[in-house]
């Protein structure tokens, strides 16, 4: 295991800045997830740690040693690429064994090689593919082989670039549940890149949300979910995305829409009455009451999308459209009048304005409220 210290790391390709002053401290044995859209700089950050690209500024320290100028093989890191990078002329077994036969990664007896390959192939469900060549595999199978080739040998740091992206939904969910339990990963510092917020929340000890080459919020899954640093972070986690509407702070309530619908003000919000803000409400935190349409925020259902167990509702609140998740068993229909309620602890308040605006300071949630 090893710590990773990134200090103002920058990488440019011509006039394009891919990584723009990234700073982070990743602990020994930590599972650190970088979450962001395509083009955010996630993969370039991984390659900067691995030494596959020369950084244009800042420093990279691994295990307390400055590795900024060190060759990749001196860093003792193992990286899984989204593009597989398998040897086409070698079988799955030979691909998996290749890191164990390199003099730069240590010496392993044939028995040790076979045991390590057996362990990783059993976990990844590819033990029946050992005699096949990459051309004989599906994309999902190739990706599991590429992941296995990384995990088969000990390393100080594992760098995993979207290792589950080509798997089908069922297998991706299974692998997500098993990945953290792999002996190699559970004992080793791991940096994991993804664009999937569910992977980030379920796998990460901490998450770094990345935008335009920068880390805009680094925190535990609970912190980035309950207290997103800005509206970009808020929209990056959750599907459907968080509702963001123009609102005004009042005395104990925040109002929005033509009819003056209100939600409770979260504890400790530092904003004077009359201040314009952007109000954030997650669809999963809005609760629908059909028995008493006057018991909360009056709303009218304008559209329903059925998702199996749940339904996604588009509702009109005084000229403002909100997206709400509700149980499909409620028997809701378009045109129904309902009431929406939300707890003060689930209300998010951001600076007013266009674009990505920062969160306004407010008291944190208690441990009990966060459960």
N, C-alpha and C positions, 0 to 999 in steps of 0.2 A: 504494500500500500504506500501511497505518497500523497502529500498535499500538492495543490496546484495554485500558483499565484500568478494572476494576469494583471499587469499594471499598464494602463493606457496603451493597450495593444492596438495597432493600426495596420491596415493592409489596403493598398490601392492597386487597381488595375487600370493603368492609364489615367483618365480623368475620373474614373469611377471609384469611389471609396466604399469598399466592401465591409470593412470593420473600422469603426471610428472611435478609438479611445476606450476599448472595453477593459474594465477593471473588475476583478472578482477574486475571491479567496475561497477555494474549494477544499473542504476538510478531508482528512484521512478516512478512506472508506465511504465517503459520501456519494450518494447517487444524485447527481446534479443534472437537471434537465434544462435544455435551452429550447424555448417554445417561440415560434414566430412564423410568419407567412413566407412563401417563396421569395428569395431575393433579400431577406433580412440580414444575411451575413452569418447564418448558423454554421454552414459547412465550412466556410472560410475560417471561422473561429476554431473549429475542430482541427483543421489542417495546420493552423498556426501553432496549436498545442503539439501536434504530432511532428512538426518540423517539415511538413510537405510543401509549405510555402514560406518564403522569407518575409518576416514582418518588416514594415516600413517605419515602425516606431513602437516604443514600449518594450516590455520584457516579459518573458515566460520563465517561471521557476517551477521545477518539479522536484518534490522532496527536498526543498530548500536550496537546490542547486540551480544556478542560472543556466537555462538551456536555450536561450534565445538564439544563439549561433550554432548550437550542437546539431550534428547530423541525426536524422530520425532513429537510426539503429542504436544511438547512444542514449536515447530517452527511455527505453524499455516501455514503450506504449504499444498497444495493439488497437487497430482501427478497422471497423466494419464499414464498408462503403455502400451507399444506396445502390450503386451500379454493379454490385456483386464482386467484380474483379476476380473471377475464378479462372484457373488455368484450364483452357478448353481441351488440352490434350491429356489431362489427368483425370482419373476417376474421382468420385467423391471421397473415397478413402485416401487417395493420394493427395487430394487438395487439403484434407483435414490434417494429414500427417506432415505437410510441408513446413509449417512453422516449427514443428518438433525436431525436424532434421536439419535445421539451419544452425550452423555453429555459433551464430550471434545470439541465439535465444536459449542456449544451454544444451546439455547433452542428455538425451533420454534413451533408455534401453528400449528394445522392441516391445517388451512386456509393458513398460510404462506408457509407451505410445498407444498400444492397443487398449489399455485400461482408460486412458484419458479420452480416446476416441469413442469408446463404448459409453462412457458416462455422458458425454455431450450429445451424441447421436440419440441416445435413449430419451434424454430430456427434450430434445428438439423434434423427436418423432421422425428421424430420417435414417434409422438403423437399417431399413430395408433398401436404401438407395446406394449403399457403399460401392457397389460394382458399376454403377452407371456413370456416364460422362455428363458434363453440364448441358450439352445439347439435348440430352434425353430427359431433362427435368423441366417442370413448369417454373414460372417465375417465382412463385411462392416457395417451391422446393429449393431453387437456387439461392433465394435470400436466406433460408434457414441454413444452408450449407455455408454461405458466406459468414453468417453469424457464428456458426460452429467453429469455423477456422480461426476466428478471433479468440473465442472462449476456450479453445482447447489447450492453450499454453498459458502459464502464469505470466502476468505483466504487472507493472506498478500502476498503470492506468489503462482503462478500457475506454475507447472513444467509439461511440455507436451512432452512425449517421442514418436516421430513419430506418432501423433494421427490421421493422414490421410493416412497412408501408405497402409492400406488394402481396401481403397475405390477405385471404378473404376475411370477412368480418368475424366469423366464428373462430377461426384459427388465431386471428389477431387478438381477440379477447382472451383466449386460452393462454397464448404466449405472454400476454401482458401480465396475467396472473402468476405465471411461472418464472418470468425473467428475473425478478428480484430474489427468488429463492435459489437460483443457480449458485452453487458454491463459489464459482469463480467471481461472479458479480457481487455477491453478498459480502465478500471479503476484500473487495478491491475498489479503489476510487474509480468512479464511472461518470463520464460525461455523455449524455444522451440527447440527441437532437430529434425534434419532432415538430410537426405542424398540428398535431392532434391534441387538443386540450385534455381529453380524457386520459390519454397516455401520460401526459405531464402530471395531472393530478394524482393518478393512481400509482405512478412509479417514483416520482421525485421526492427526495428529502427536502430539496429546495428547487425552485423554478426560477429561471431567468427569462423574462419575457423580452424578446428582441425586436427592435424596429429600426430600419435604416442604419444598420451597423452598430447600434448601441443597445445596451441593456437598460430598459426603461423601468423595470421593477424586478428586484431579486428578493425572494422571500419563500416561506414555507407554502405548501398548497393552501392551507387555511388562510394565510395572510393575503395571497394574491386573489383568492376567491372572495373573501369577506371585505377586504380593504384595498381594492385595485387602485394603483397609483394615479391612473388617469383613464379617460374614456377608451383609449386604445386597448389597455389591459383589460378593462371591463368587458369590451366586446370580444376579446380573444378567448375568453373562457365562458363556455355555456352555449348550448344550442337548443332552441333559438337564442339569438343574441339578446343581451340586455336591452330593454326599452330605454331610450334616452329622449326626454322631452323637456322643452323649455318650461320653467316654473319660477315661482316667486316665494321667498321665505316669508312666513307670517309668524304670528305669536303662537308657538307650539305646533303649528301645522305648516305644510308646504302646499301651495295651491297651483293648479295647472288646468289648462283647457278653458273654453268659453264659459262653461257652467261653474267654474271655480271649484272643481273637484279637489279634495285635499287628502294628504297622507300625513301620518305623524312625523314630527321632526326627530331625527336620531339624536340620542343623548350626546351632549357636548359639542354640537355643531357650532362652529365659530362663524356665524353669518348674521348680520343685523336684519331685522324685519324690513321688508321691501326690497331686499337684494335679489336681482335676477340670478338664477342658477340653472344648471342642467340636472334634472332629476333622473336617477337610474333605478329601474325596477326590473329584476329578473323575472322572466315568465313563470319560472317554477316557484317563485315566492309570492305570486299573486293568487289568492284563494277566491273561488267562485261560490257565491251563496245564491241559490235559486228560490229558497223558501221566503226570504224577506229581501226584496229588491231594493229596499230603502235602508238596509242595515249597514251599507258601506258606500263605496263609490258607485253611483248609478252608471251602468254600461249597457250597451246593446250589442249582441253578437251579430257581426256582419259576414263572417266567413268561418267555415270549419274545415280543418284538414285532419283526417283520421289517421292515427299512427299506431293502430292496434290497441294496446292497453290504454293509451292516452289519446287526447285530441288536442290539436293546436288551434286555439281560437284567436281570430282577429276581432277585437271589440272596439266600439266607438265610445269615447268618453269626452263629451263636449267638443267634438271636432278633432280630438286627438286619437289616433289609432294605437292601441296597445296589443301586444301578443301575449297570450296567456296559455299555460299548460294546465289541462284538467283531466280528470278521469273520464274515460269513454263510457263508463257505466252511469254517468249522470243523465244521459238521455238528452243532451242539449241540442238545440236546433237554431238555425239562422233566424234572426228576428227576436229571439228571447231577450227579455230584460233581466239582467242579473245585477248583483252587487259584488264588488271586488273589495277585498280587505288585504292589508299587508302589515306585518309587524314593523315597529320602528327600527328594530335591529337589522331589517332587511332593506332599509331605505338607503340609497347611495346618493351623495350630493357632490356635484362637480362644479367648477367654475363655468359661468356662462360663456358662450362664444362658439364660433365655428371651429371645425377641426378637432384635434385631440386636446382636451382641456384637463387640467390636474384636479385631483380630488381635494375637496375642502376638508380641513382638519376637523375631526370629530372623535369622540371617545371610542375606544376599542370595544369589541364584544367580549363578554365574559366567557370563560371556558364552557360554562353550562349552556350559554346561548349559542355557542358555535357548534354544539353537538347536533 
